[in-house]
Amino acid sequence: MRRLALVLLLAALPASGAAQVGYRLRLDARAQAVSYRGLTPDSVPVTDTVTGPGGGPGTTSGYAVYCLAGEAYCTYYRPGPELRAVPLETEADLSLWGFGVAGLSARIDALLGTDLGNATTWPGTDPALQLKEGYVEYTRGWLLGRGGRQIVSSRLGYLGFDGGFARVRDFQHGLEADGYAGWGLARGSLLPVTSPELNPLNEFRPMQRTVVAGVDGGWSGSRFDLRADYRREVDPTVSYFVSERAAAQAVLRPLDRVTLQAGSDWDLAAGQWGSAEASASYAAPRVNATAGVRRYRPYFDLWSIWMAFSPVPYHTWFGQLGGRPLSWLELRGRYERYEFDPSEVSTALVDVKNDGWRYEVGGTVTRQAWTLDAGWHGDFGPGASSSGLSGSVSYAPSRWRVTAFASGFDRPLELRYDDAKFWTLGLDAQTELSPSLRCALGAAYYKEDRQRPDAAGIDWSQLRLNAQVTLVLGRAADMLRLPKAVRRQPGGRADR
């Protein structure tokens, strides 16, 4: 919060000379209403159990139960009360520049959320106020410096931290180098790992905020891009590594329509080879194709209990093909085959396969303001499978768009009786009332048929309603004055 106060203080400083403070503020408010069924744990004495529909123990009311040898009670779950969640979230993204110092700017991106329903707190709304980014930035030619809360991304993933970041560039030769250090945030969260909201593994977490540091660099040319990354995270309480990783990636363009890509990362702290991939792509006006191989190993911090399970990687080869045989028709297809490494775990009572395959085919038809998209997918792997159809129809004549969507799939499970059929039906509408104001409304109904032989076939169906309002305000070199082609670029912002 001290960094947030620093940014606000800078915004309040009077500009020197003829300088005028410019700003761009984006307010994004989202609300959702969800109604769903919860679960309630229960138990029954072992002496009161009977033979259930599946042949195992159960209650007299038809619920399958779980019994441990020597325990006096067996446990099970029964339907709980209907829960209603109404999460409400507002995001404010403010950029400031023109402080009288060329190249100096500031940014604040914060979330304010709450749950107005009767359910337990909706994920991401506790604590109510969360700071995504809040920093002061100085950029001048070949140098960029930044201090405060920020997020960096690389092949090693996203990292949030409170600290400093520096970048130097040699534009003439395409060289770039970054360095950063600070106090880290928990993975996948805007909170420190010591925050009470991240409490499930309280006794295993670091006692203090971890210290993170990293460097990365790249070299880009007309026919290639090379990049290398290194990142480490240390628990200052015991001076032990939480993580230490390195990565490298290369992209080559030997021909105008051909791209070759390869990369890998290494978990140095755990002494393991991480994920890797290599692919070749061809892109032409009417056809594009990609083929490649990939290896994936999940990554966990050393303090995490999941490291004790020694997760094994899987290997896959894949191919995908897309084309536009007609100006209004686009077709796509993808196939992938994968296999897990041996887990060195004995399963004497059941033979579990360690490979699987998945595919997807689909197409998109565009006629004036209408867009029709449909696809069929299948995924057949160890323990579970799914296959089904999805589709959508959109009508976007001018400043508004209406989309109706539906999907359905079967989800057979191999290792337990809990198969299900799942359907989704929804409608979304959005409009641009002005260049600075957008509104959206939507509704979706989810229907699940849980095919169990016992009474635990709980109805998980739910209805979700959502609304969103986005307001953009600005002064001076505001983004709204840029051409439409520039404003529509992902992440585009006005030069500050």
Stockholm file with secondary structure:
# STOCKHOLM 1.0

chainA/1-496         MRRLALVLLLAALPASGAAQVGYRLRLDARAQAVSYRGLTPDSVPVTDTVTGPGGGPGTTSGYAVYCLAGEAYCTYYRPGPELRAVPLETEADLSLWGFGVAGLSARIDALLGTDLGNATTWPGTDPALQLKEGYVEYTRGWLLGRGGRQIVSSRLGYLGFDGGFARVRDFQHGLEADGYAGWGLARGSLLPVTSPELNPLNEFRPMQRTVVAGVDGGWSGSRFDLRADYRREVDPTVSYFVSERAAAQAVLRPLDRVTLQAGSDWDLAAGQWGSAEASASYAAPRVNATAGVRRYRPYFDLWSIWMAFSPVPYHTWFGQLGGRPLSWLELRGRYERYEFDPSEVSTALVDVKNDGWRYEVGGTVTRQAWTLDAGWHGDFGPGASSSGLSGSVSYAPSRWRVTAFASGFDRPLELRYDDAKFWTLGLDAQTELSPSLRCALGAAYYKEDRQRPDAAGIDWSQLRLNAQVTLVLGRAADMLRLPKAVRRQPGGRADR
#=GR chainA/1-496 SS CHHHHHHHHHHHSCCCTTCCCEEEEEEEEEEEEEEEEEEEEEEEEGGGCEECTTSSEECTTSCBCBCCTTCSEEEEEEEEEEEEECEEEEEEEEEEECSSSTTEEEEEEEEEEEECSSSSCCTTCSSSEEEEEEEEEEEETTEEEEEEEEEEEETTEEEEEEEEEEEEEETTTTEEEEEEEEEECCTTSSSCTTCTTSCTTGGGSCSSCCEEEEEEEEEECSSEEEEEEEEEEEETTTTEEEEEEEEEEEEEEEETTEEEEEEEEEETTTTEEEEEEEEEEEECSSEEEEEEEEEECCCCCTTSGGGGGCCCCEEEEEEEEEEEEETTEEEEEEEEEEEECCCCCCCTTCCCCCEEEEEEEEEEEEETTEEEEEEEEEEECSSBEEEEEEEEEEECSSSEEEEEEEEEEEECBSSSSCEEEEEEEEEEEEEEEETTEEEEEEEEEEEEEEECSSTTCCCCCEEEEEEEEEEEEEESSCGGGSCHHHHTSTTCCCCC
#=GC SS_cons         CHHHHHHHHHHHSCCCTTCCCEEEEEEEEEEEEEEEEEEEEEEEEGGGCEECTTSSEECTTSCBCBCCTTCSEEEEEEEEEEEEECEEEEEEEEEEECSSSTTEEEEEEEEEEEECSSSSCCTTCSSSEEEEEEEEEEEETTEEEEEEEEEEEETTEEEEEEEEEEEEEETTTTEEEEEEEEEECCTTSSSCTTCTTSCTTGGGSCSSCCEEEEEEEEEECSSEEEEEEEEEEEETTTTEEEEEEEEEEEEEEEETTEEEEEEEEEETTTTEEEEEEEEEEEECSSEEEEEEEEEECCCCCTTSGGGGGCCCCEEEEEEEEEEEEETTEEEEEEEEEEEECCCCCCCTTCCCCCEEEEEEEEEEEEETTEEEEEEEEEEECSSBEEEEEEEEEEECSSSEEEEEEEEEEEECBSSSSCEEEEEEEEEEEEEEEETTEEEEEEEEEEEEEEECSSTTCCCCCEEEEEEEEEEEEEESSCGGGSCHHHHTSTTCCCCC
//
